[in-house]
Amino acid sequence: MSGALRGVIAEILNDRFRGRPVPEIPPSISKALASLQRRYQGNESAGRGDPEGDRAFLARAARQPIMQLSASEARRALRPAWVELTRSVSPELKSEVLVAPDWVQGLTERLVNMNWKPADRRLVLVWLDVFPRTAAASFLAQAARVAASRHDWPLREAGERLSLWDADAGPRALGRALKAKIAEGADPTLVLDEAGLSSLPDAGIVEAALDRLADDTAGAAPANTTRDVTALLDLLERLPGGSERQLSPAIVHGLLAPWLSKAPGSELKVRLQAFMLARVGDPRFKGAARWAALTKEMQARGYSRADRLEGMLRQWLIGEAFELFFKLLADTTDNPAQWQRRQKFWRRYLDEGRISNAWFVLGSDAAHWARSQGDRLKRGQYGQLSSGANAQQSALLLQIGELTIAEWSDNGSCCFWRPGASEMPQFGAPCESAWNIDPC
């Protein structure tokens, strides 16, 4: 129904704006269509809202013989039952699982035998949404195939065209279709509409498709690396809920691993850095724990070079801080010859990989310059001096071995602190925090 209405709206717009660019469907109409599609697909009560409520209901339902459940109870129990079965894959959760595989398969078979359209919708959507990774998953996939084939609706044609009922081929076909839309400059949500997933942009099969694309990107031929990484970034940013989407280990690996042997172009590197800082965090500071956890997850998936990715991103960020600091000096200093010599001195340590951390803190005048750098430097990526220095003063903090070093911009001084020294500045203080560092 939603797809048909979208088609009617598109025809009206094409007729109204014939020969001129057609505007996008207004957000209010898109939201109304998404709501209508959720109702049409029977997804409003699919149990995505309160997992504890679902588990409590499932615990009661699982104590009854399957045939004693009402049709609506059986339909409601399907999603939480498959979610529980998926939990059984995790050793730490296995003891808490409420249902046995035989009970879940029996429940699924009962819904198939109902030959009832609301039950068929539920079978299809639970397969696409939960997309279980268990030994019994093929049973649900086959049930969804049967359910989709019994009705003349878009799900039947999309399911066959995109191999949606195949746990391996489905994500690959869906991922390629999403990537093709991006290559055309079109909206990738059109693919989700066709697959009945417009109201479930974070469905399991979508996440599996993105992971498959990421794996393909990591293994792409070097000549295609920039194109494929850019396409994956575009797709992640344009899918609904893109900024809130949790990055999987596969996606982080797919975006970064291709650059272990060669660096990306400067524009793409800046974009990748900003993307990782926003979605995962800065590995030099508060994001360190998240990066450590991600590295373990990537290694558990068999990504052999995972332990090098965080270090590579860290070096990119250190190099960026270094270059921006000396660009600031070049733009503002009255003694360029002095700073060329000092830049050459510190660059030797940077090129040899001896600088393990870098962070710069700015006086108020320099902060205006920082804001002019746009995406290269945003608030929160530098500290701000609040006392002990004049408005033109700035400092670059470096970590070399056990030493913390502050290189000052105006007076040519350099400060050194050993571990545990009093009043030693800390890396990564937010822009709003005060920096009480006295120039040497």
Beta strands, then each sheet from edge to edge (+ up, - down):
strand 1: 355-362
strand 2: 383-384
strand 3: 394-400
strand 4: 403-408
strand 5: 414-417
sheet 1: 2+ 1+ 3- 4+ 5-
end
